[in-house]
Amino acid sequence: MRILDEPVDKNCPQYMANYEAMNKLNAELENRVQSTMDVNAKEMAKLKAKGKMTTRERINQIVDRGSPFLEIGQLAGFDEGVPSGNIVTGIG
């Protein structure tokens, strides 16, 4: 495999256009992931009234303090309106 050792011209119009396009895509991805993790107020009130925690709150209770939890599959079912495919999976 060839190693790319040429310097990148960050002032090049093509670089700047690609950089902006990637930033927009990253922001869209972050918004989608965040929307799958949000629990609406009505659902939260129902859980709290029953003395229950959200799934992610329960995960935070069982993961070792200070240990990261890498959630995977947040966008499964996104296009069908089923956030995270109604399941939380991850490594932690």
N, CA, C and O atoms as a GROMACS GRO file, in nm:
protein
  368
    1MET      N    1   0.084  -0.116   0.000
    1MET     CA    2   0.000   0.000   0.000
    1MET      C    3   0.089   0.123   0.000
    1MET      O    4   0.186   0.132   0.075
    2ARG      N    5   0.054   0.217  -0.083
    2ARG     CA    6   0.132   0.340  -0.094
    2ARG      C    7   0.100   0.434   0.023
    2ARG      O    8  -0.016   0.454   0.058
    3ILE      N    9   0.205   0.489   0.082
    3ILE     CA   10   0.189   0.585   0.192
    3ILE      C   11   0.179   0.725   0.132
    3ILE      O   12   0.263   0.766   0.052
    4LEU      N   13   0.075   0.797   0.173
    4LEU     CA   14   0.058   0.934   0.126
    4LEU      C   15   0.138   1.026   0.217
    4LEU      O   16   0.101   1.050   0.332
    5ASP      N   17   0.248   1.076   0.164
    5ASP     CA   18   0.335   1.159   0.247
    5ASP      C   19   0.339   1.304   0.200
    5ASP      O   20   0.417   1.384   0.251
    6GLU      N   21   0.253   1.339   0.102
    6GLU     CA   22   0.249   1.478   0.058
    6GLU      C   23   0.172   1.561   0.160
    6GLU      O   24   0.073   1.514   0.216
    7PRO      N   25   0.216   1.683   0.184
    7PRO     CA   26   0.143   1.767   0.279
    7PRO      C   27   0.005   1.806   0.223
    7PRO      O   28  -0.013   1.817   0.102
    8VAL      N   29  -0.088   1.826   0.312
    8VAL     CA   30  -0.223   1.866   0.272
    8VAL      C   31  -0.231   2.018   0.272
    8VAL      O   32  -0.192   2.083   0.370
    9ASP      N   33  -0.282   2.073   0.162
    9ASP     CA   34  -0.300   2.218   0.154
    9ASP      C   35  -0.439   2.251   0.208
    9ASP      O   36  -0.539   2.237   0.138
   10LYS      N   37  -0.442   2.296   0.333
   10LYS     CA   38  -0.571   2.324   0.398
   10LYS      C   39  -0.636   2.452   0.347
   10LYS      O   40  -0.749   2.483   0.386
   11ASN      N   41  -0.568   2.525   0.262
   11ASN     CA   42  -0.625   2.646   0.202
   11ASN      C   43  -0.681   2.620   0.062
   11ASN      O   44  -0.738   2.710   0.000
   12CYS      N   45  -0.664   2.498   0.015
   12CYS     CA   46  -0.713   2.460  -0.118
   12CYS      C   47  -0.867   2.464  -0.116
   12CYS      O   48  -0.928   2.412  -0.023
   13PRO      N   49  -0.930   2.523  -0.217
   13PRO     CA   50  -1.077   2.529  -0.220
   13PRO      C   51  -1.143   2.391  -0.213
   13PRO      O   52  -1.247   2.376  -0.150
   14GLN      N   53  -1.084   2.291  -0.277
   14GLN     CA   54  -1.141   2.157  -0.273
   14GLN      C   55  -1.134   2.100  -0.132
   14GLN      O   56  -1.230   2.038  -0.085
   15TYR      N   57  -1.023   2.120  -0.063
   15TYR     CA   58  -1.010   2.074   0.076
   15TYR      C   59  -1.114   2.142   0.164
   15TYR      O   60  -1.182   2.077   0.243
   16MET      N   61  -1.126   2.272   0.149
   16MET     CA   62  -1.220   2.348   0.232
   16MET      C   63  -1.364   2.304   0.206
   16MET      O   64  -1.443   2.294   0.300
   17ALA      N   65  -1.399   2.278   0.080
   17ALA     CA   66  -1.534   2.231   0.047
   17ALA      C   67  -1.559   2.093   0.108
   17ALA      O   68  -1.665   2.068   0.164
   18ASN      N   69  -1.461   2.004   0.096
   18ASN     CA   70  -1.474   1.871   0.155
   18ASN      C   71  -1.483   1.878   0.307
   18ASN      O   72  -1.561   1.804   0.367
   19TYR      N   73  -1.406   1.965   0.368
   19TYR     CA   74  -1.407   1.981   0.513
   19TYR      C   75  -1.545   2.027   0.561
   19TYR      O   76  -1.599   1.973   0.658
   20GLU      N   77  -1.600   2.125   0.493
   20GLU     CA   78  -1.734   2.176   0.529
   20GLU      C   79  -1.840   2.068   0.509
   20GLU      O   80  -1.928   2.052   0.593
   21ALA      N   81  -1.832   1.995   0.398
   21ALA     CA   82  -1.929   1.889   0.372
   21ALA      C   83  -1.921   1.781   0.479
   21ALA      O   84  -2.024   1.730   0.523
   22MET      N   85  -1.801   1.745   0.520
   22MET     CA   86  -1.785   1.642   0.623
   22MET      C   87  -1.836   1.692   0.758
   22MET      O   88  -1.896   1.615   0.833
   23ASN      N   89  -1.814   1.818   0.789
   23ASN     CA   90  -1.866   1.874   0.914
   23ASN      C   91  -2.019   1.869   0.917
   23ASN      O   92  -2.078   1.839   1.020
   24LYS      N   93  -2.082   1.898   0.803
   24LYS     CA   94  -2.229   1.891   0.796
   24LYS      C   95  -2.277   1.748   0.816
   24LYS      O   96  -2.374   1.724   0.888
   25LEU      N   97  -2.209   1.652   0.753
   25LEU     CA   98  -2.246   1.511   0.770
   25LEU      C   99  -2.226   1.465   0.914
   25LEU      O  100  -2.310   1.392   0.967
   26ASN      N  101  -2.118   1.506   0.976
   26ASN     CA  102  -2.093   1.470   1.116
   26ASN      C  103  -2.201   1.529   1.208
   26ASN      O  104  -2.246   1.462   1.301
   27ALA      N  105  -2.242   1.653   1.182
   27ALA     CA  106  -2.347   1.716   1.262
   27ALA      C  107  -2.479   1.641   1.245
   27ALA      O  108  -2.551   1.620   1.342
   28GLU      N  109  -2.510   1.602   1.122
   28GLU     CA  110  -2.633   1.526   1.096
   28GLU      C  111  -2.629   1.392   1.169
   28GLU      O  112  -2.729   1.350   1.228
   29LEU      N  113  -2.515   1.325   1.165
   29LEU     CA  114  -2.500   1.198   1.234
   29LEU      C  115  -2.520   1.216   1.385
   29LEU      O  116  -2.592   1.138   1.448
   30GLU      N  117  -2.457   1.317   1.442
   30GLU     CA  118  -2.471   1.344   1.586
   30GLU      C  119  -2.617   1.370   1.622
   30GLU      O  120  -2.665   1.322   1.724
   31ASN      N  121  -2.687   1.448   1.538
   31ASN     CA  122  -2.828   1.477   1.565
   31ASN      C  123  -2.912   1.350   1.560
   31ASN      O  124  -3.001   1.331   1.643
   32ARG      N  125  -2.886   1.264   1.463
   32ARG     CA  126  -2.961   1.140   1.452
   32ARG      C  127  -2.936   1.049   1.572
   32ARG      O  128  -3.029   0.991   1.628
   33VAL      N  129  -2.810   1.036   1.610
   33VAL     CA  130  -2.776   0.951   1.724
   33VAL      C  131  -2.840   1.007   1.850
   33VAL      O  132  -2.897   0.932   1.929
   34GLN      N  133  -2.832   1.139   1.870
   34GLN     CA  134  -2.892   1.201   1.988
   34GLN      C  135  -3.043   1.181   1.990
   34GLN      O  136  -3.101   1.157   2.096
   35SER      N  137  -3.108   1.190   1.874
   35SER     CA  138  -3.253   1.174   1.870
   35SER      C  139  -3.295   1.032   1.907
   35SER      O  140  -3.404   1.012   1.959
   36THR      N  141  -3.210   0.933   1.881
   36THR     CA  142  -3.243   0.796   1.918
   36THR      C  143  -3.228   0.775   2.069
   36THR      O  144  -3.288   0.682   2.125
   37MET      N  145  -3.150   0.858   2.133
   37MET     CA  146  -3.123   0.842   2.276
   37MET      C  147  -3.218   0.923   2.364
   37MET      O  148  -3.226   0.900   2.484
   38ASP      N  149  -3.289   1.018   2.304
   38ASP     CA  150  -3.380   1.103   2.381
   38ASP      C  151  -3.505   1.026   2.422
   38ASP      O  152  -3.563   0.952   2.342
   39VAL      N  153  -3.545   1.045   2.544
   39VAL     CA  154  -3.670   0.988   2.595
   39VAL      C  155  -3.765   1.106   2.610
   39VAL      O  156  -3.734   1.203   2.680
   40ASN      N  157  -3.882   1.098   2.544
   40ASN     CA  158  -3.972   1.212   2.553
   40ASN      C  159  -4.027   1.227   2.695
   40ASN      O  160  -4.028   1.132   2.773
   41ALA      N  161  -4.073   1.347   2.725
   41ALA     CA  162  -4.116   1.380   2.862
   41ALA      C  163  -4.230   1.291   2.909
   41ALA      O  164  -4.236   1.253   3.026
   42LYS      N  165  -4.321   1.258   2.819
   42LYS     CA  166  -4.436   1.175   2.857
   42LYS      C  167  -4.390   1.035   2.900
   42LYS      O  168  -4.434   0.983   3.002
   43GLU      N  169  -4.302   0.976   2.821
   43GLU     CA  170  -4.250   0.843   2.855
   43GLU      C  171  -4.167   0.848   2.983
   43GLU      O  172  -4.175   0.757   3.065
   44MET      N  173  -4.089   0.954   3.000
   44MET     CA  174  -4.006   0.968   3.120
   44MET      C  175  -4.096   0.978   3.243
   44MET      O  176  -4.066   0.916   3.345
   45ALA      N  177  -4.204   1.054   3.234
   45ALA     CA  178  -4.296   1.068   3.347
   45ALA      C  179  -4.360   0.934   3.383
   45ALA      O  180  -4.376   0.903   3.501
   46LYS      N  181  -4.395   0.856   3.282
   46LYS     CA  182  -4.454   0.724   3.307
   46LYS      C  183  -4.355   0.633   3.379
   46LYS      O  184  -4.391   0.563   3.474
   47LEU      N  185  -4.230   0.634   3.334
   47LEU     CA  186  -4.127   0.552   3.398
   47LEU      C  187  -4.106   0.594   3.544
   47LEU      O  188  -4.103   0.511   3.634
   48LYS      N  189  -4.092   0.725   3.565
   48LYS     CA  190  -4.064   0.775   3.700
   48LYS      C  191  -4.182   0.749   3.793
   48LYS      O  192  -4.162   0.720   3.911
   49ALA      N  193  -4.305   0.758   3.742
   49ALA     CA  194  -4.423   0.730   3.824
   49ALA      C  195  -4.426   0.586   3.872
   49ALA      O  196  -4.479   0.555   3.979
   50LYS      N  197  -4.367   0.497   3.792
   50LYS     CA  198  -4.360   0.355   3.829
   50LYS      C  199  -4.234   0.322   3.907
   50LYS      O  200  -4.211   0.207   3.944
   51GLY      N  201  -4.152   0.425   3.932
   51GLY     CA  202  -4.027   0.403   4.006
   51GLY      C  203  -3.922   0.333   3.922
   51GLY      O  204  -3.834   0.266   3.976
   52LYS      N  205  -3.929   0.349   3.790
   52LYS     CA  206  -3.835   0.282   3.700
   52LYS      C  207  -3.734   0.380   3.644
   52LYS      O  208  -3.755   0.501   3.646
   53MET      N  209  -3.625   0.325   3.593
   53MET     CA  210  -3.522   0.404   3.526
   53MET      C  211  -3.528   0.375   3.377
   53MET      O  212  -3.583   0.273   3.334
   54THR      N  213  -3.470   0.466   3.298
   54THR     CA  214  -3.458   0.440   3.155
   54THR      C  215  -3.352   0.332   3.134
   54THR      O  216  -3.275   0.300   3.224
   55THR      N  217  -3.351   0.277   3.017
   55THR     CA  218  -3.253   0.173   2.986
   55THR      C  219  -3.111   0.222   3.007
   55THR      O  220  -3.029   0.153   3.067
   56ARG      N  221  -3.083   0.340   2.958
   56ARG     CA  222  -2.946   0.392   2.970
   56ARG      C  223  -2.910   0.426   3.115
   56ARG      O  224  -2.794   0.413   3.154
   57GLU      N  225  -3.008   0.468   3.194
   57GLU     CA  226  -2.983   0.488   3.337
   57GLU      C  227  -2.948   0.356   3.404
   57GLU      O  228  -2.860   0.351   3.490
   58ARG      N  229  -3.017   0.248   3.367
   58ARG     CA  230  -2.986   0.117   3.424
   58ARG      C  231  -2.848   0.071   3.382
   58ARG      O  232  -2.774   0.012   3.462
   59ILE      N  233  -2.812   0.096   3.257
   59ILE     CA  234  -2.677   0.060   3.210
   59ILE      C  235  -2.573   0.134   3.292
   59ILE      O  236  -2.472   0.076   3.333
   60ASN      N  237  -2.595   0.263   3.316
   60ASN     CA  238  -2.500   0.343   3.395
   60ASN      C  239  -2.485   0.288   3.537
   60ASN      O  240  -2.379   0.304   3.597
   61GLN      N  241  -2.588   0.225   3.590
   61GLN     CA  242  -2.582   0.167   3.724
   61GLN      C  243  -2.496   0.041   3.730
   61GLN      O  244  -2.435   0.013   3.833
   62ILE      N  245  -2.492  -0.035   3.621
   62ILE     CA  246  -2.419  -0.162   3.626
   62ILE      C  247  -2.278  -0.156   3.568
   62ILE      O  248  -2.197  -0.245   3.595
   63VAL      N  249  -2.248  -0.053   3.490
   63VAL     CA  250  -2.113  -0.039   3.434
   63VAL      C  251  -2.023   0.016   3.545
   63VAL      O  252  -2.064   0.104   3.620
   64ASP      N  253  -1.902  -0.038   3.554
   64ASP     CA  254  -1.807   0.009   3.656
   64ASP      C  255  -1.789   0.160   3.647
   64ASP      O  256  -1.778   0.216   3.538
   65ARG      N  257  -1.786   0.226   3.762
   65ARG     CA  258  -1.767   0.370   3.768
   65ARG      C  259  -1.638   0.408   3.696
   65ARG      O  260  -1.532   0.350   3.719
   66GLY      N  261  -1.649   0.506   3.610
   66GLY     CA  262  -1.533   0.554   3.535
   66GLY      C  263  -1.506   0.475   3.408
   66GLY      O  264  -1.421   0.515   3.327
   67SER      N  265  -1.577   0.363   3.389
   67SER     CA  266  -1.558   0.284   3.268
   67SER      C  267  -1.647   0.337   3.157
   67SER      O  268  -1.762   0.373   3.180
   68PRO      N  269  -1.594   0.341   3.038
   68PRO     CA  270  -1.677   0.387   2.926
   68PRO      C  271  -1.775   0.279   2.882
   68PRO      O  272  -1.751   0.160   2.903
   69PHE      N  273  -1.884   0.320   2.823
   69PHE     CA  274  -1.979   0.228   2.762
   69PHE      C  275  -1.994   0.274   2.618
   69PHE      O  276  -2.046   0.383   2.592
   70LEU      N  277  -1.950   0.192   2.525
   70LEU     CA  278  -1.960   0.224   2.382
   70LEU      C  279  -2.087   0.163   2.328
   70LEU      O  280  -2.096   0.041   2.308
   71GLU      N  281  -2.186   0.248   2.305
   71GLU     CA  282  -2.313   0.200   2.253
   71GLU      C  283  -2.300   0.182   2.101
   71GLU      O  284  -2.248   0.269   2.032
   72ILE      N  285  -2.349   0.070   2.053
   72ILE     CA  286  -2.346   0.044   1.909
   72ILE      C  287  -2.488   0.016   1.860
   72ILE      O  288  -2.572  -0.031   1.936
   73GLY      N  289  -2.512   0.045   1.735
   73GLY     CA  290  -2.641   0.015   1.676
   73GLY      C  291  -2.749   0.118   1.702
   73GLY      O  292  -2.867   0.088   1.688
   74GLN      N  293  -2.711   0.241   1.741
   74GLN     CA  294  -2.811   0.343   1.772
   74GLN      C  295  -2.900   0.374   1.652
   74GLN      O  296  -3.015   0.413   1.669
   75LEU      N  297  -2.848   0.358   1.532
   75LEU     CA  298  -2.926   0.396   1.414
   75LEU      C  299  -3.002   0.279   1.353
   75LEU      O  300  -3.066   0.295   1.249
   76ALA      N  301  -2.997   0.163   1.416
   76ALA     CA  302  -3.076   0.050   1.367
   76ALA      C  303  -3.223   0.087   1.378
   76ALA      O  304  -3.270   0.126   1.485
   77GLY      N  305  -3.296   0.074   1.270
   77GLY     CA  306  -3.438   0.105   1.270
   77GLY      C  307  -3.471   0.253   1.263
   77GLY      O  308  -3.587   0.291   1.276
   78PHE      N  309  -3.371   0.336   1.244
   78PHE     CA  310  -3.393   0.482   1.243
   78PHE      C  311  -3.494   0.522   1.136
   78PHE      O  312  -3.585   0.600   1.162
   79ASP      N  313  -3.477   0.470   1.015
   79ASP     CA  314  -3.566   0.508   0.905
   79ASP      C  315  -3.708   0.455   0.922
   79ASP      O  316  -3.800   0.508   0.860
   80GLU      N  317  -3.726   0.354   1.005
   80GLU     CA  318  -3.859   0.298   1.029
   80GLU      C  319  -3.924   0.358   1.153
   80GLU      O  320  -4.035   0.319   1.190
   81GLY      N  321  -3.856   0.452   1.218
   81GLY     CA  322  -3.912   0.514   1.338
   81GLY      C  323  -3.900   0.428   1.462
   81GLY      O  324  -3.975   0.446   1.558
   82VAL      N  325  -3.807   0.334   1.460
   82VAL     CA  326  -3.785   0.246   1.575
   82VAL      C  327  -3.643   0.275   1.626
   82VAL      O  328  -3.549   0.207   1.586
   83PRO      N  329  -3.628   0.375   1.714
   83PRO     CA  330  -3.494   0.412   1.760
   83PRO      C  331  -3.417   0.294   1.819
   83PRO      O  332  -3.467   0.222   1.905
   84SER      N  333  -3.297   0.278   1.773
   84SER     CA  334  -3.206   0.173   1.819
   84SER      C  335  -3.264   0.033   1.802
   84SER      O  336  -3.219  -0.062   1.866
   85GLY      N  337  -3.364   0.021   1.717
   85GLY     CA  338  -3.427  -0.108   1.698
   85GLY      C  339  -3.492  -0.159   1.826
   85GLY      O  340  -3.512  -0.279   1.844
   86ASN      N  341  -3.527  -0.063   1.918
   86ASN     CA  342  -3.585  -0.094   2.049
   86ASN      C  343  -3.497  -0.182   2.136
   86ASN      O  344  -3.546  -0.257   2.220
   87ILE      N  345  -3.366  -0.172   2.115
   87ILE     CA  346  -3.271  -0.247   2.198
   87ILE      C  347  -3.144  -0.164   2.212
   87ILE      O  348  -3.103  -0.096   2.118
   88VAL      N  349  -3.082  -0.170   2.327
   88VAL     CA  350  -2.956  -0.099   2.348
   88VAL      C  351  -2.847  -0.204   2.356
   88VAL      O  352  -2.852  -0.294   2.440
   89THR      N  353  -2.748  -0.192   2.269
   89THR     CA  354  -2.635  -0.283   2.270
   89THR      C  355  -2.507  -0.202   2.281
   89THR      O  356  -2.500  -0.088   2.237
   90GLY      N  357  -2.406  -0.263   2.339
   90GLY     CA  358  -2.281  -0.192   2.350
   90GLY      C  359  -2.174  -0.275   2.418
   90GLY      O  360  -2.195  -0.390   2.455
   91ILE      N  361  -2.060  -0.212   2.434
   91ILE     CA  362  -1.944  -0.274   2.496
   91ILE      C  363  -1.904  -0.186   2.614
   91ILE      O  364  -1.884  -0.066   2.599
   92GLY      N  365  -1.892  -0.247   2.729
   92GLY     CA  366  -1.852  -0.166   2.844
   92GLY      C  367  -1.849  -0.247   2.970
   92GLY      O  368  -1.817  -0.195   3.077
   0.00000   0.00000   0.00000
